[in-house]
Amino acid sequence: MRYLALHLRSRRVPAALLAAIGGTVLMWSVVAAFSEVPDADSTMVVLLVLLLAASSAHTLGGPDDALERTGSRRWPPLRAVHLLTAFALIIGLVLATLLTGARFGPAAMVVRDAAGLLGLTALGAALLGAARAWFLPLAWTLPALVFPFGGDAVAVRVLTWPSQPHDSRAAAVTAAVVAVAGLAVYAVRGPALRNPG
């Protein structure tokens, strides 16, 4: 138990969890106060999931990047469990709103976006480091929300998968591919080493 507590503290998990809960409560409050309908707009749902995935980014690396390259621990299973736990927390926080007066859903869209955006965050950690891991999900999601592309082409549905309807097969496949790729690359490689300079 002591190892788990130390591991979570070294990964700044308590601070990330407080940020995630605070962000969820804030966005829920905005929808509850200003929306005329109980269901949040799909843009708000995507932004909430993006916020929660980004808040987990700093937990994907510890204070010593070189330690993550050692063989003293079996890092791939630990990293995979870490990501899956973050996924479960994101799902739990967002889907808990379905029991309230301001609902963020549908559940299929939340699960799809949480998996895909967390996969992008994990890829960002492996390629750019944990401090910049949130760049990839932000760079993919915001253009799709700010500049919605018209048309029903598969390429458009793939590029804008976070904002697609919950029953879009192309969006679901894209999110699944990104999620599996992010999990695999991050679990095997870990976070990119920071430049000591």
C-alpha positions as CSV (number, residue, x, y, z in Angstrom):
1,M,0.0,0.0,0.0
2,R,2.9,2.3,0.8
3,Y,4.3,1.9,-2.7
4,L,1.0,2.7,-4.3
5,A,0.6,5.9,-2.2
6,L,4.1,7.0,-3.1
7,H,3.6,6.2,-6.8
8,L,0.4,8.2,-6.9
9,R,2.0,11.2,-5.2
10,S,5.0,11.1,-7.5
11,R,2.7,11.1,-10.5
12,R,0.7,14.1,-9.0
13,V,-2.5,12.0,-9.2
14,P,-4.2,13.8,-6.2
15,A,-3.8,17.2,-7.9
16,A,-5.0,15.9,-11.2
17,L,-8.0,14.2,-9.6
18,L,-8.9,17.5,-7.8
19,A,-8.5,19.4,-11.1
20,A,-10.7,16.8,-12.9
21,I,-13.5,17.0,-10.3
22,G,-13.3,20.8,-10.2
23,G,-13.5,21.0,-14.0
24,T,-16.4,18.7,-14.1
25,V,-18.3,20.6,-11.4
26,L,-17.6,23.9,-13.2
27,M,-18.8,22.7,-16.6
28,W,-21.8,21.0,-15.0
29,S,-22.7,24.2,-13.2
30,V,-22.5,26.3,-16.4
31,V,-24.8,23.9,-18.3
32,A,-27.2,23.7,-15.3
33,A,-27.3,27.5,-14.9
34,F,-27.5,28.6,-18.6
35,S,-29.0,25.8,-20.6
36,E,-32.7,25.6,-21.3
37,V,-32.6,21.9,-21.8
38,P,-31.2,19.2,-19.5
39,D,-28.9,17.6,-22.0
40,A,-25.6,19.4,-22.6
41,D,-24.7,20.4,-26.2
42,S,-22.4,17.9,-27.9
43,T,-19.7,20.5,-28.0
44,M,-19.8,20.9,-24.2
45,V,-19.5,17.1,-23.9
46,V,-16.5,17.0,-26.1
47,L,-14.9,19.9,-24.2
48,L,-15.5,18.2,-20.9
49,V,-13.9,15.0,-22.0
50,L,-11.0,16.9,-23.5
51,L,-10.5,18.8,-20.2
52,L,-10.5,15.5,-18.2
53,A,-8.1,13.8,-20.6
54,A,-5.8,16.9,-20.5
55,S,-5.9,16.9,-16.7
56,S,-4.5,13.4,-16.7
57,A,-1.5,14.3,-18.9
58,H,0.9,15.3,-16.1
59,T,0.3,12.0,-14.3
60,L,1.8,10.0,-17.3
61,G,5.3,10.8,-16.2
62,G,7.2,10.9,-12.9
63,P,9.8,13.3,-11.5
64,D,12.7,11.3,-12.9
65,D,12.3,10.3,-16.6
66,A,15.4,8.1,-16.5
67,L,13.9,6.0,-13.8
68,E,11.2,5.0,-16.2
69,R,13.8,3.4,-18.4
70,T,15.1,1.0,-15.7
71,G,14.2,-2.6,-15.4
72,S,13.6,-2.4,-11.6
73,R,9.9,-2.4,-12.2
74,R,7.6,-3.9,-14.8
75,W,6.7,-0.6,-16.3
76,P,4.4,-1.7,-19.2
77,P,1.7,-3.3,-17.0
78,L,1.9,-0.3,-14.6
79,R,1.5,2.2,-17.4
80,A,-1.4,0.2,-18.9
81,V,-3.2,0.1,-15.6
82,H,-2.6,3.8,-15.0
83,L,-4.2,4.6,-18.4
84,L,-7.1,2.3,-17.8
85,T,-7.7,3.8,-14.4
86,A,-7.7,7.3,-15.9
87,F,-10.2,6.1,-18.5
88,A,-12.5,4.7,-15.8
89,L,-12.3,7.9,-13.8
90,I,-13.1,10.1,-16.8
91,I,-16.1,7.8,-17.7
92,G,-17.3,7.8,-14.1
93,L,-17.1,11.6,-13.7
94,V,-18.9,12.4,-16.9
95,L,-21.5,9.7,-16.7
96,A,-22.3,10.6,-13.1
97,T,-23.9,13.7,-14.6
98,L,-26.6,11.5,-16.3
99,L,-28.2,11.2,-12.8
100,T,-28.5,15.0,-12.4
101,G,-30.4,17.8,-14.0
102,A,-27.6,18.7,-16.4
103,R,-26.6,15.6,-18.4
104,F,-23.4,15.1,-20.4
105,G,-24.1,12.3,-22.8
106,P,-24.9,10.1,-24.6
107,A,-22.8,7.4,-22.9
108,A,-21.6,6.0,-26.2
109,M,-20.1,9.3,-27.2
110,V,-18.5,9.8,-23.8
111,V,-16.9,6.4,-23.9
112,R,-15.7,6.8,-27.5
113,D,-14.2,10.3,-26.9
114,A,-12.7,9.4,-23.6
115,A,-10.9,6.4,-25.1
116,G,-9.7,8.3,-28.2
117,L,-8.6,11.5,-26.4
118,L,-6.9,9.6,-23.7
119,G,-5.1,7.5,-26.4
120,L,-4.0,10.8,-28.0
121,T,-2.8,12.0,-24.6
122,A,-0.8,8.8,-24.1
123,L,0.7,9.2,-27.6
124,G,1.6,12.8,-26.7
125,A,3.3,11.6,-23.6
126,A,5.4,9.1,-25.5
127,L,6.3,11.5,-28.2
128,L,6.5,14.9,-26.4
129,G,6.8,14.1,-22.8
130,A,4.2,14.2,-20.0
131,A,4.3,18.0,-19.6
132,R,3.2,18.4,-23.3
133,A,1.0,15.3,-23.6
134,W,-2.1,17.5,-23.8
135,F,-1.0,19.1,-27.1
136,L,-2.1,16.2,-29.3
137,P,-5.7,15.9,-28.1
138,L,-6.1,19.6,-28.1
139,A,-4.7,20.0,-31.6
140,W,-7.0,17.3,-33.0
141,T,-10.2,18.4,-31.2
142,L,-10.3,22.1,-31.3
143,P,-10.1,22.5,-35.0
144,A,-12.9,20.0,-35.4
145,L,-15.1,22.0,-33.0
146,V,-14.2,25.5,-34.1
147,F,-14.2,24.9,-37.9
148,P,-16.8,22.2,-38.4
149,F,-16.3,20.5,-41.8
150,G,-19.3,19.8,-43.9
151,G,-20.0,16.7,-45.9
152,D,-20.6,13.0,-45.2
153,A,-17.3,11.7,-46.5
154,V,-15.5,9.1,-44.5
155,A,-12.4,11.2,-44.3
156,V,-14.4,14.1,-42.8
157,R,-15.9,11.7,-40.2
158,V,-12.4,10.3,-39.4
159,L,-10.8,13.8,-39.0
160,T,-13.6,15.1,-36.9
161,W,-14.3,11.9,-34.9
162,P,-14.6,13.6,-31.4
163,S,-17.5,15.8,-32.6
164,Q,-19.3,13.1,-34.6
165,P,-22.7,11.7,-33.5
166,H,-22.5,8.8,-31.0
167,D,-23.6,6.3,-33.7
168,S,-20.9,7.1,-36.2
169,R,-19.0,4.0,-37.1
170,A,-16.1,5.8,-38.7
171,A,-15.7,7.9,-35.5
172,A,-15.8,4.8,-33.3
173,V,-13.2,3.0,-35.3
174,T,-10.9,6.0,-35.4
175,A,-11.2,6.5,-31.6
176,A,-10.6,2.8,-31.0
177,V,-7.4,2.8,-33.3
178,V,-6.1,5.9,-31.6
179,A,-6.8,4.5,-28.1
180,V,-5.1,1.1,-28.8
181,A,-2.1,2.8,-30.4
182,G,-1.8,5.3,-27.5
183,L,-2.0,2.5,-24.9
184,A,0.5,0.3,-26.7
185,V,3.1,3.0,-27.4
186,Y,2.9,4.6,-24.0
187,A,2.9,1.2,-22.1
188,V,6.0,0.0,-24.0
189,R,7.9,3.2,-24.4
190,G,6.8,5.4,-21.5
191,P,7.0,9.2,-21.5
192,A,9.6,10.9,-23.7
193,L,12.7,12.0,-21.8
194,R,12.9,15.6,-20.9
195,N,15.8,17.7,-22.2
196,P,18.0,18.3,-19.2
197,G,18.8,21.8,-20.6
